[in-house]
Amino acid sequence: MQPMGAPIAVDCNNFYAWCERVFQPKLRGKPVVMLSSNDGCMIARPNEAKAHGVVMGAPWHVPG
């Protein structure tokens, strides 16, 4: 068994949104958010969504 190397840190804040943009290029540059499947809260938001004031963990179904 080989010793483990240095840990790798990855920022996955908007990973899901990035993946969706890979498969749907028309979404590039748009404020895409990803919702959790159990409670409809925002779990991923790229910089475009942050610029619109989208808060991480905010429920989508509650009017802003």
CHARMM internal coordinates of N, CA and C (Angstrom, degrees):
IC EDIT
DIST 1 N 1 CA 1.4416
DIST 1 CA 1 C 1.5268
ANGL 1 N 1 CA 1 C 108.92
DIST 1 C 2 N 1.3231
ANGL 1 CA 1 C 2 N 116.59
DIHE 1 N 1 CA 1 C 2 N 131.62
DIST 2 N 2 CA 1.4596
ANGL 1 C 2 N 2 CA 120.54
DIHE 1 CA 1 C 2 N 2 CA -178.77
DIST 2 CA 2 C 1.5248
ANGL 2 N 2 CA 2 C 110.18
DIHE 1 C 2 N 2 CA 2 C -87.70
DIST 2 C 3 N 1.3330
ANGL 2 CA 2 C 3 N 116.68
DIHE 2 N 2 CA 2 C 3 N 148.65
DIST 3 N 3 CA 1.4698
ANGL 2 C 3 N 3 CA 119.38
DIHE 2 CA 2 C 3 N 3 CA 177.85
DIST 3 CA 3 C 1.5221
ANGL 3 N 3 CA 3 C 110.55
DIHE 2 C 3 N 3 CA 3 C -68.31
DIST 3 C 4 N 1.3110
ANGL 3 CA 3 C 4 N 115.25
DIHE 3 N 3 CA 3 C 4 N 149.82
DIST 4 N 4 CA 1.4661
ANGL 3 C 4 N 4 CA 120.38
DIHE 3 CA 3 C 4 N 4 CA 179.07
DIST 4 CA 4 C 1.5156
ANGL 4 N 4 CA 4 C 110.01
DIHE 3 C 4 N 4 CA 4 C -73.92
DIST 4 C 5 N 1.3076
ANGL 4 CA 4 C 5 N 116.09
DIHE 4 N 4 CA 4 C 5 N 142.42
DIST 5 N 5 CA 1.4557
ANGL 4 C 5 N 5 CA 121.71
DIHE 4 CA 4 C 5 N 5 CA 177.47
DIST 5 CA 5 C 1.5180
ANGL 5 N 5 CA 5 C 110.55
DIHE 4 C 5 N 5 CA 5 C -83.57
DIST 5 C 6 N 1.2992
ANGL 5 CA 5 C 6 N 115.28
DIHE 5 N 5 CA 5 C 6 N -167.96
DIST 6 N 6 CA 1.4628
ANGL 5 C 6 N 6 CA 120.86
DIHE 5 CA 5 C 6 N 6 CA 178.62
DIST 6 CA 6 C 1.5260
ANGL 6 N 6 CA 6 C 109.77
DIHE 5 C 6 N 6 CA 6 C -64.68
DIST 6 C 7 N 1.3263
ANGL 6 CA 6 C 7 N 117.44
DIHE 6 N 6 CA 6 C 7 N 143.57
DIST 7 N 7 CA 1.4708
ANGL 6 C 7 N 7 CA 119.54
DIHE 6 CA 6 C 7 N 7 CA 178.47
DIST 7 CA 7 C 1.5266
ANGL 7 N 7 CA 7 C 110.93
DIHE 6 C 7 N 7 CA 7 C -65.82
DIST 7 C 8 N 1.3085
ANGL 7 CA 7 C 8 N 115.72
DIHE 7 N 7 CA 7 C 8 N 150.68
DIST 8 N 8 CA 1.4520
ANGL 7 C 8 N 8 CA 121.95
DIHE 7 CA 7 C 8 N 8 CA 179.36
DIST 8 CA 8 C 1.5250
ANGL 8 N 8 CA 8 C 108.29
DIHE 7 C 8 N 8 CA 8 C -109.36
DIST 8 C 9 N 1.3071
ANGL 8 CA 8 C 9 N 116.52
DIHE 8 N 8 CA 8 C 9 N 125.60
DIST 9 N 9 CA 1.4650
ANGL 8 C 9 N 9 CA 121.27
DIHE 8 CA 8 C 9 N 9 CA 178.51
DIST 9 CA 9 C 1.5235
ANGL 9 N 9 CA 9 C 108.74
DIHE 8 C 9 N 9 CA 9 C -99.27
DIST 9 C 10 N 1.3234
ANGL 9 CA 9 C 10 N 116.58
DIHE 9 N 9 CA 9 C 10 N 131.96
DIST 10 N 10 CA 1.4534
ANGL 9 C 10 N 10 CA 122.08
DIHE 9 CA 9 C 10 N 10 CA -179.90
DIST 10 CA 10 C 1.5220
ANGL 10 N 10 CA 10 C 108.61
DIHE 9 C 10 N 10 CA 10 C -129.05
DIST 10 C 11 N 1.3171
ANGL 10 CA 10 C 11 N 116.73
DIHE 10 N 10 CA 10 C 11 N 131.79
DIST 11 N 11 CA 1.4586
ANGL 10 C 11 N 11 CA 121.41
DIHE 10 CA 10 C 11 N 11 CA 176.34
DIST 11 CA 11 C 1.5185
ANGL 11 N 11 CA 11 C 107.71
DIHE 10 C 11 N 11 CA 11 C -90.97
DIST 11 C 12 N 1.3106
ANGL 11 CA 11 C 12 N 117.15
DIHE 11 N 11 CA 11 C 12 N 108.62
DIST 12 N 12 CA 1.4649
ANGL 11 C 12 N 12 CA 121.64
DIHE 11 CA 11 C 12 N 12 CA -176.82
DIST 12 CA 12 C 1.5240
ANGL 12 N 12 CA 12 C 112.26
DIHE 11 C 12 N 12 CA 12 C -105.25
DIST 12 C 13 N 1.3159
ANGL 12 CA 12 C 13 N 117.79
DIHE 12 N 12 CA 12 C 13 N 20.52
DIST 13 N 13 CA 1.4603
ANGL 12 C 13 N 13 CA 120.94
DIHE 12 CA 12 C 13 N 13 CA -176.31
DIST 13 CA 13 C 1.5190
ANGL 13 N 13 CA 13 C 112.39
DIHE 12 C 13 N 13 CA 13 C -54.02
DIST 13 C 14 N 1.3125
ANGL 13 CA 13 C 14 N 117.74
DIHE 13 N 13 CA 13 C 14 N -46.09
DIST 14 N 14 CA 1.4653
ANGL 13 C 14 N 14 CA 118.44
DIHE 13 CA 13 C 14 N 14 CA -179.53
DIST 14 CA 14 C 1.5284
ANGL 14 N 14 CA 14 C 112.22
DIHE 13 C 14 N 14 CA 14 C -117.97
DIST 14 C 15 N 1.3274
ANGL 14 CA 14 C 15 N 116.74
DIHE 14 N 14 CA 14 C 15 N 27.76
DIST 15 N 15 CA 1.4580
ANGL 14 C 15 N 15 CA 121.71
DIHE 14 CA 14 C 15 N 15 CA -179.44
DIST 15 CA 15 C 1.5255
ANGL 15 N 15 CA 15 C 111.92
DIHE 14 C 15 N 15 CA 15 C -59.12
DIST 15 C 16 N 1.3230
ANGL 15 CA 15 C 16 N 117.02
DIHE 15 N 15 CA 15 C 16 N -45.65
DIST 16 N 16 CA 1.4675
ANGL 15 C 16 N 16 CA 120.58
DIHE 15 CA 15 C 16 N 16 CA -178.00
DIST 16 CA 16 C 1.5273
ANGL 16 N 16 CA 16 C 110.92
DIHE 15 C 16 N 16 CA 16 C -63.75
DIST 16 C 17 N 1.3102
ANGL 16 CA 16 C 17 N 116.78
DIHE 16 N 16 CA 16 C 17 N -41.27
DIST 17 N 17 CA 1.4630
ANGL 16 C 17 N 17 CA 120.28
DIHE 16 CA 16 C 17 N 17 CA 178.24
DIST 17 CA 17 C 1.5330
ANGL 17 N 17 CA 17 C 109.77
DIHE 16 C 17 N 17 CA 17 C -64.34
DIST 17 C 18 N 1.3223
ANGL 17 CA 17 C 18 N 117.39
DIHE 17 N 17 CA 17 C 18 N -40.57
DIST 18 N 18 CA 1.4555
ANGL 17 C 18 N 18 CA 121.66
DIHE 17 CA 17 C 18 N 18 CA 178.37
DIST 18 CA 18 C 1.5292
ANGL 18 N 18 CA 18 C 110.13
DIHE 17 C 18 N 18 CA 18 C -61.52
DIST 18 C 19 N 1.3368
ANGL 18 CA 18 C 19 N 116.95
DIHE 18 N 18 CA 18 C 19 N -44.18
DIST 19 N 19 CA 1.4701
ANGL 18 C 19 N 19 CA 120.44
DIHE 18 CA 18 C 19 N 19 CA 179.60
DIST 19 CA 19 C 1.5189
ANGL 19 N 19 CA 19 C 111.07
DIHE 18 C 19 N 19 CA 19 C -61.95
DIST 19 C 20 N 1.3106
ANGL 19 CA 19 C 20 N 117.25
DIHE 19 N 19 CA 19 C 20 N -41.04
DIST 20 N 20 CA 1.4665
ANGL 19 C 20 N 20 CA 120.14
DIHE 19 CA 19 C 20 N 20 CA 179.66
DIST 20 CA 20 C 1.5219
ANGL 20 N 20 CA 20 C 110.45
DIHE 19 C 20 N 20 CA 20 C -63.62
DIST 20 C 21 N 1.3221
ANGL 20 CA 20 C 21 N 116.88
DIHE 20 N 20 CA 20 C 21 N -36.59
DIST 21 N 21 CA 1.4639
ANGL 20 C 21 N 21 CA 120.93
DIHE 20 CA 20 C 21 N 21 CA 178.94
DIST 21 CA 21 C 1.5255
ANGL 21 N 21 CA 21 C 112.16
DIHE 20 C 21 N 21 CA 21 C -67.93
DIST 21 C 22 N 1.3167
ANGL 21 CA 21 C 22 N 117.29
DIHE 21 N 21 CA 21 C 22 N -28.05
DIST 22 N 22 CA 1.4658
ANGL 21 C 22 N 22 CA 120.63
DIHE 21 CA 21 C 22 N 22 CA 177.18
DIST 22 CA 22 C 1.5240
ANGL 22 N 22 CA 22 C 109.54
DIHE 21 C 22 N 22 CA 22 C -63.92
DIST 22 C 23 N 1.3374
ANGL 22 CA 22 C 23 N 116.41
DIHE 22 N 22 CA 22 C 23 N -41.89
DIST 23 N 23 CA 1.4587
ANGL 22 C 23 N 23 CA 120.81
DIHE 22 CA 22 C 23 N 23 CA -176.95
DIST 23 CA 23 C 1.5284
ANGL 23 N 23 CA 23 C 113.05
DIHE 22 C 23 N 23 CA 23 C -87.49
DIST 23 C 24 N 1.3240
ANGL 23 CA 23 C 24 N 117.00
DIHE 23 N 23 CA 23 C 24 N -18.10
DIST 24 N 24 CA 1.4635
ANGL 23 C 24 N 24 CA 121.02
DIHE 23 CA 23 C 24 N 24 CA 178.00
DIST 24 CA 24 C 1.5285
ANGL 24 N 24 CA 24 C 108.85
DIHE 23 C 24 N 24 CA 24 C -131.91
DIST 24 C 25 N 1.3160
ANGL 24 CA 24 C 25 N 118.25
DIHE 24 N 24 CA 24 C 25 N 79.86
DIST 25 N 25 CA 1.4655
ANGL 24 C 25 N 25 CA 122.33
DIHE 24 CA 24 C 25 N 25 CA -175.75
DIST 25 CA 25 C 1.5279
ANGL 25 N 25 CA 25 C 114.36
DIHE 24 C 25 N 25 CA 25 C -55.24
DIST 25 C 26 N 1.3355
ANGL 25 CA 25 C 26 N 117.97
DIHE 25 N 25 CA 25 C 26 N -24.54
DIST 26 N 26 CA 1.4660
ANGL 25 C 26 N 26 CA 119.48
DIHE 25 CA 25 C 26 N 26 CA 179.14
DIST 26 CA 26 C 1.5272
ANGL 26 N 26 CA 26 C 112.53
DIHE 25 C 26 N 26 CA 26 C -64.27
DIST 26 C 27 N 1.3350
ANGL 26 CA 26 C 27 N 117.57
DIHE 26 N 26 CA 26 C 27 N -14.46
DIST 27 N 27 CA 1.4594
ANGL 26 C 27 N 27 CA 121.90
DIHE 26 CA 26 C 27 N 27 CA 179.29
DIST 27 CA 27 C 1.5326
ANGL 27 N 27 CA 27 C 112.96
DIHE 26 C 27 N 27 CA 27 C -86.77
DIST 27 C 28 N 1.3124
ANGL 27 CA 27 C 28 N 117.62
DIHE 27 N 27 CA 27 C 28 N -8.58
DIST 28 N 28 CA 1.4684
ANGL 27 C 28 N 28 CA 120.67
DIHE 27 CA 27 C 28 N 28 CA -178.80
DIST 28 CA 28 C 1.5160
ANGL 28 N 28 CA 28 C 110.86
DIHE 27 C 28 N 28 CA 28 C -62.18
DIST 28 C 29 N 1.3237
ANGL 28 CA 28 C 29 N 116.01
DIHE 28 N 28 CA 28 C 29 N 131.99
DIST 29 N 29 CA 1.4541
ANGL 28 C 29 N 29 CA 121.72
DIHE 28 CA 28 C 29 N 29 CA 179.50
DIST 29 CA 29 C 1.5177
ANGL 29 N 29 CA 29 C 114.25
DIHE 28 C 29 N 29 CA 29 C 83.09
DIST 29 C 30 N 1.3324
ANGL 29 CA 29 C 30 N 117.55
DIHE 29 N 29 CA 29 C 30 N 1.34
DIST 30 N 30 CA 1.4621
ANGL 29 C 30 N 30 CA 121.54
DIHE 29 CA 29 C 30 N 30 CA -179.69
DIST 30 CA 30 C 1.5316
ANGL 30 N 30 CA 30 C 109.54
DIHE 29 C 30 N 30 CA 30 C -104.67
DIST 30 C 31 N 1.3275
ANGL 30 CA 30 C 31 N 117.21
DIHE 30 N 30 CA 30 C 31 N 154.36
DIST 31 N 31 CA 1.4734
ANGL 30 C 31 N 31 CA 120.29
DIHE 30 CA 30 C 31 N 31 CA -178.38
DIST 31 CA 31 C 1.5310
ANGL 31 N 31 CA 31 C 112.34
DIHE 30 C 31 N 31 CA 31 C -77.28
DIST 31 C 32 N 1.3258
ANGL 31 CA 31 C 32 N 116.61
DIHE 31 N 31 CA 31 C 32 N 77.04
DIST 32 N 32 CA 1.4547
ANGL 31 C 32 N 32 CA 122.82
DIHE 31 CA 31 C 32 N 32 CA -179.56
DIST 32 CA 32 C 1.5266
ANGL 32 N 32 CA 32 C 109.00
DIHE 31 C 32 N 32 CA 32 C -83.71
DIST 32 C 33 N 1.3236
ANGL 32 CA 32 C 33 N 117.40
DIHE 32 N 32 CA 32 C 33 N 136.92
DIST 33 N 33 CA 1.4662
ANGL 32 C 33 N 33 CA 120.84
DIHE 32 CA 32 C 33 N 33 CA 173.44
DIST 33 CA 33 C 1.5209
ANGL 33 N 33 CA 33 C 108.60
DIHE 32 C 33 N 33 CA 33 C -125.61
DIST 33 C 34 N 1.3107
ANGL 33 CA 33 C 34 N 116.37
DIHE 33 N 33 CA 33 C 34 N 152.68
DIST 34 N 34 CA 1.4523
ANGL 33 C 34 N 34 CA 121.99
DIHE 33 CA 33 C 34 N 34 CA 176.35
DIST 34 CA 34 C 1.5206
ANGL 34 N 34 CA 34 C 107.66
DIHE 33 C 34 N 34 CA 34 C -112.10
DIST 34 C 35 N 1.3316
ANGL 34 CA 34 C 35 N 115.71
DIHE 34 N 34 CA 34 C 35 N 137.78
DIST 35 N 35 CA 1.4534
ANGL 34 C 35 N 35 CA 121.80
DIHE 34 CA 34 C 35 N 35 CA -178.90
DIST 35 CA 35 C 1.5210
ANGL 35 N 35 CA 35 C 110.57
DIHE 34 C 35 N 35 CA 35 C -107.74
DIST 35 C 36 N 1.3207
ANGL 35 CA 35 C 36 N 116.24
DIHE 35 N 35 CA 35 C 36 N 148.40
DIST 36 N 36 CA 1.4638
ANGL 35 C 36 N 36 CA 120.03
DIHE 35 CA 35 C 36 N 36 CA 174.16
DIST 36 CA 36 C 1.5209
ANGL 36 N 36 CA 36 C 107.95
DIHE 35 C 36 N 36 CA 36 C -71.22
DIST 36 C 37 N 1.3052
ANGL 36 CA 36 C 37 N 116.56
DIHE 36 N 36 CA 36 C 37 N 151.17
DIST 37 N 37 CA 1.4610
ANGL 36 C 37 N 37 CA 119.82
DIHE 36 CA 36 C 37 N 37 CA -175.57
DIST 37 CA 37 C 1.5211
ANGL 37 N 37 CA 37 C 112.92
DIHE 36 C 37 N 37 CA 37 C -80.99
DIST 37 C 38 N 1.3257
ANGL 37 CA 37 C 38 N 118.18
DIHE 37 N 37 CA 37 C 38 N -19.18
DIST 38 N 38 CA 1.4585
ANGL 37 C 38 N 38 CA 118.01
DIHE 37 CA 37 C 38 N 38 CA -175.64
DIST 38 CA 38 C 1.5300
ANGL 38 N 38 CA 38 C 114.04
DIHE 37 C 38 N 38 CA 38 C -94.59
DIST 38 C 39 N 1.3316
ANGL 38 CA 38 C 39 N 118.66
DIHE 38 N 38 CA 38 C 39 N -31.67
DIST 39 N 39 CA 1.4669
ANGL 38 C 39 N 39 CA 118.44
DIHE 38 CA 38 C 39 N 39 CA -177.43
DIST 39 CA 39 C 1.5241
ANGL 39 N 39 CA 39 C 114.21
DIHE 38 C 39 N 39 CA 39 C -131.50
DIST 39 C 40 N 1.3169
ANGL 39 CA 39 C 40 N 118.54
DIHE 39 N 39 CA 39 C 40 N 2.88
DIST 40 N 40 CA 1.4604
ANGL 39 C 40 N 40 CA 121.68
DIHE 39 CA 39 C 40 N 40 CA 175.74
DIST 40 CA 40 C 1.5078
ANGL 40 N 40 CA 40 C 115.05
DIHE 39 C 40 N 40 CA 40 C 68.99
DIST 40 C 41 N 1.3314
ANGL 40 CA 40 C 41 N 117.24
DIHE 40 N 40 CA 40 C 41 N 28.22
DIST 41 N 41 CA 1.4636
ANGL 40 C 41 N 41 CA 120.94
DIHE 40 CA 40 C 41 N 41 CA 177.40
DIST 41 CA 41 C 1.5228
ANGL 41 N 41 CA 41 C 109.46
DIHE 40 C 41 N 41 CA 41 C -94.27
DIST 41 C 42 N 1.3266
ANGL 41 CA 41 C 42 N 115.69
DIHE 41 N 41 CA 41 C 42 N 149.93
DIST 42 N 42 CA 1.4618
ANGL 41 C 42 N 42 CA 120.71
DIHE 41 CA 41 C 42 N 42 CA -178.55
DIST 42 CA 42 C 1.5282
ANGL 42 N 42 CA 42 C 110.19
DIHE 41 C 42 N 42 CA 42 C -73.19
DIST 42 C 43 N 1.3136
ANGL 42 CA 42 C 43 N 115.58
DIHE 42 N 42 CA 42 C 43 N 123.62
DIST 43 N 43 CA 1.4596
ANGL 42 C 43 N 43 CA 120.07
DIHE 42 CA 42 C 43 N 43 CA -177.58
DIST 43 CA 43 C 1.5165
ANGL 43 N 43 CA 43 C 112.65
DIHE 42 C 43 N 43 CA 43 C -115.15
DIST 43 C 44 N 1.3155
ANGL 43 CA 43 C 44 N 118.25
DIHE 43 N 43 CA 43 C 44 N -11.33
DIST 44 N 44 CA 1.4602
ANGL 43 C 44 N 44 CA 121.73
DIHE 43 CA 43 C 44 N 44 CA 177.52
DIST 44 CA 44 C 1.5171
ANGL 44 N 44 CA 44 C 107.91
DIHE 43 C 44 N 44 CA 44 C -146.65
DIST 44 C 45 N 1.3260
ANGL 44 CA 44 C 45 N 115.16
DIHE 44 N 44 CA 44 C 45 N 134.01
DIST 45 N 45 CA 1.4627
ANGL 44 C 45 N 45 CA 119.59
DIHE 44 CA 44 C 45 N 45 CA -179.48
DIST 45 CA 45 C 1.5137
ANGL 45 N 45 CA 45 C 109.22
DIHE 44 C 45 N 45 CA 45 C -150.49
DIST 45 C 46 N 1.3110
ANGL 45 CA 45 C 46 N 117.58
DIHE 45 N 45 CA 45 C 46 N 119.89
DIST 46 N 46 CA 1.4582
ANGL 45 C 46 N 46 CA 120.55
DIHE 45 CA 45 C 46 N 46 CA 178.14
DIST 46 CA 46 C 1.5296
ANGL 46 N 46 CA 46 C 110.57
DIHE 45 C 46 N 46 CA 46 C -76.24
DIST 46 C 47 N 1.3068
ANGL 46 CA 46 C 47 N 116.13
DIHE 46 N 46 CA 46 C 47 N 177.00
DIST 47 N 47 CA 1.4628
ANGL 46 C 47 N 47 CA 121.20
DIHE 46 CA 46 C 47 N 47 CA -176.81
DIST 47 CA 47 C 1.5200
ANGL 47 N 47 CA 47 C 112.91
DIHE 46 C 47 N 47 CA 47 C -58.73
DIST 47 C 48 N 1.3376
ANGL 47 CA 47 C 48 N 117.43
DIHE 47 N 47 CA 47 C 48 N -33.25
DIST 48 N 48 CA 1.4683
ANGL 47 C 48 N 48 CA 119.96
DIHE 47 CA 47 C 48 N 48 CA 178.98
DIST 48 CA 48 C 1.5250
ANGL 48 N 48 CA 48 C 111.21
DIHE 47 C 48 N 48 CA 48 C -63.16
DIST 48 C 49 N 1.3240
ANGL 48 CA 48 C 49 N 117.71
DIHE 48 N 48 CA 48 C 49 N -38.44
DIST 49 N 49 CA 1.4625
ANGL 48 C 49 N 49 CA 121.23
DIHE 48 CA 48 C 49 N 49 CA 177.91
DIST 49 CA 49 C 1.5232
ANGL 49 N 49 CA 49 C 110.86
DIHE 48 C 49 N 49 CA 49 C -72.35
DIST 49 C 50 N 1.3297
ANGL 49 CA 49 C 50 N 116.48
DIHE 49 N 49 CA 49 C 50 N -38.12
DIST 50 N 50 CA 1.4702
ANGL 49 C 50 N 50 CA 120.00
DIHE 49 CA 49 C 50 N 50 CA 177.51
DIST 50 CA 50 C 1.5236
ANGL 50 N 50 CA 50 C 110.57
DIHE 49 C 50 N 50 CA 50 C -60.75
DIST 50 C 51 N 1.3379
ANGL 50 CA 50 C 51 N 116.89
DIHE 50 N 50 CA 50 C 51 N -37.52
DIST 51 N 51 CA 1.4658
ANGL 50 C 51 N 51 CA 121.14
DIHE 50 CA 50 C 51 N 51 CA 179.73
DIST 51 CA 51 C 1.5285
ANGL 51 N 51 CA 51 C 111.58
DIHE 50 C 51 N 51 CA 51 C -64.93
DIST 51 C 52 N 1.3349
ANGL 51 CA 51 C 52 N 116.78
DIHE 51 N 51 CA 51 C 52 N -22.99
DIST 52 N 52 CA 1.4681
ANGL 51 C 52 N 52 CA 121.41
DIHE 51 CA 51 C 52 N 52 CA 177.55
DIST 52 CA 52 C 1.5252
ANGL 52 N 52 CA 52 C 111.62
DIHE 51 C 52 N 52 CA 52 C -90.25
DIST 52 C 53 N 1.3319
ANGL 52 CA 52 C 53 N 117.44
DIHE 52 N 52 CA 52 C 53 N 4.59
DIST 53 N 53 CA 1.4559
ANGL 52 C 53 N 53 CA 121.31
DIHE 52 CA 52 C 53 N 53 CA 177.40
DIST 53 CA 53 C 1.5133
ANGL 53 N 53 CA 53 C 114.91
DIHE 52 C 53 N 53 CA 53 C 85.02
DIST 53 C 54 N 1.3272
ANGL 53 CA 53 C 54 N 118.00
DIHE 53 N 53 CA 53 C 54 N 17.03
DIST 54 N 54 CA 1.4623
ANGL 53 C 54 N 54 CA 121.14
DIHE 53 CA 53 C 54 N 54 CA 178.66
DIST 54 CA 54 C 1.5258
ANGL 54 N 54 CA 54 C 108.66
DIHE 53 C 54 N 54 CA 54 C -70.00
DIST 54 C 55 N 1.3217
ANGL 54 CA 54 C 55 N 116.15
DIHE 54 N 54 CA 54 C 55 N 127.86
DIST 55 N 55 CA 1.4607
ANGL 54 C 55 N 55 CA 122.41
DIHE 54 CA 54 C 55 N 55 CA -176.80
DIST 55 CA 55 C 1.5246
ANGL 55 N 55 CA 55 C 109.37
DIHE 54 C 55 N 55 CA 55 C -101.18
DIST 55 C 56 N 1.3336
ANGL 55 CA 55 C 56 N 116.55
DIHE 55 N 55 CA 55 C 56 N 134.38
DIST 56 N 56 CA 1.4524
ANGL 55 C 56 N 56 CA 121.72
DIHE 55 CA 55 C 56 N 56 CA 178.64
DIST 56 CA 56 C 1.5283
ANGL 56 N 56 CA 56 C 109.49
DIHE 55 C 56 N 56 CA 56 C -62.36
DIST 56 C 57 N 1.3212
ANGL 56 CA 56 C 57 N 115.96
DIHE 56 N 56 CA 56 C 57 N 131.89
DIST 57 N 57 CA 1.4620
ANGL 56 C 57 N 57 CA 121.24
DIHE 56 CA 56 C 57 N 57 CA 178.12
DIST 57 CA 57 C 1.5196
ANGL 57 N 57 CA 57 C 114.13
DIHE 56 C 57 N 57 CA 57 C 85.76
DIST 57 C 58 N 1.3228
ANGL 57 CA 57 C 58 N 117.43
DIHE 57 N 57 CA 57 C 58 N -4.05
DIST 58 N 58 CA 1.4676
ANGL 57 C 58 N 58 CA 120.26
DIHE 57 CA 57 C 58 N 58 CA -179.44
DIST 58 CA 58 C 1.5283
ANGL 58 N 58 CA 58 C 109.50
DIHE 57 C 58 N 58 CA 58 C -70.62
DIST 58 C 59 N 1.3226
ANGL 58 CA 58 C 59 N 117.51
DIHE 58 N 58 CA 58 C 59 N 139.00
DIST 59 N 59 CA 1.4675
ANGL 58 C 59 N 59 CA 119.64
DIHE 58 CA 58 C 59 N 59 CA 177.70
DIST 59 CA 59 C 1.5251
ANGL 59 N 59 CA 59 C 111.13
DIHE 58 C 59 N 59 CA 59 C -73.22
DIST 59 C 60 N 1.3126
ANGL 59 CA 59 C 60 N 116.94
DIHE 59 N 59 CA 59 C 60 N 135.39
DIST 60 N 60 CA 1.4560
ANGL 59 C 60 N 60 CA 122.61
DIHE 59 CA 59 C 60 N 60 CA -178.00
DIST 60 CA 60 C 1.5243
ANGL 60 N 60 CA 60 C 111.15
DIHE 59 C 60 N 60 CA 60 C -69.88
DIST 60 C 61 N 1.3156
ANGL 60 CA 60 C 61 N 117.67
DIHE 60 N 60 CA 60 C 61 N -31.73
DIST 61 N 61 CA 1.4599
ANGL 60 C 61 N 61 CA 122.15
DIHE 60 CA 60 C 61 N 61 CA -173.07
DIST 61 CA 61 C 1.5361
ANGL 61 N 61 CA 61 C 114.40
DIHE 60 C 61 N 61 CA 61 C -81.39
DIST 61 C 62 N 1.3236
ANGL 61 CA 61 C 62 N 117.82
DIHE 61 N 61 CA 61 C 62 N -5.42
DIST 62 N 62 CA 1.4659
ANGL 61 C 62 N 62 CA 121.04
DIHE 61 CA 61 C 62 N 62 CA 178.35
DIST 62 CA 62 C 1.5235
ANGL 62 N 62 CA 62 C 108.65
DIHE 61 C 62 N 62 CA 62 C -96.29
DIST 62 C 63 N 1.3308
ANGL 62 CA 62 C 63 N 118.41
DIHE 62 N 62 CA 62 C 63 N 123.36
DIST 63 N 63 CA 1.4753
ANGL 62 C 63 N 63 CA 120.32
DIHE 62 CA 62 C 63 N 63 CA 179.93
DIST 63 CA 63 C 1.5200
ANGL 63 N 63 CA 63 C 111.76
DIHE 62 C 63 N 63 CA 63 C -59.39
DIST 63 C 64 N 1.3255
ANGL 63 CA 63 C 64 N 116.34
DIHE 63 N 63 CA 63 C 64 N 141.14
DIST 64 N 64 CA 1.4567
ANGL 63 C 64 N 64 CA 121.83
DIHE 63 CA 63 C 64 N 64 CA -178.32
DIST 64 CA 64 C 1.4441
ANGL 64 N 64 CA 64 C 110.77
DIHE 63 C 64 N 64 CA 64 C -91.88
END
COOR INIT
IC SEED 1 N 1 CA 1 C
IC BUILD
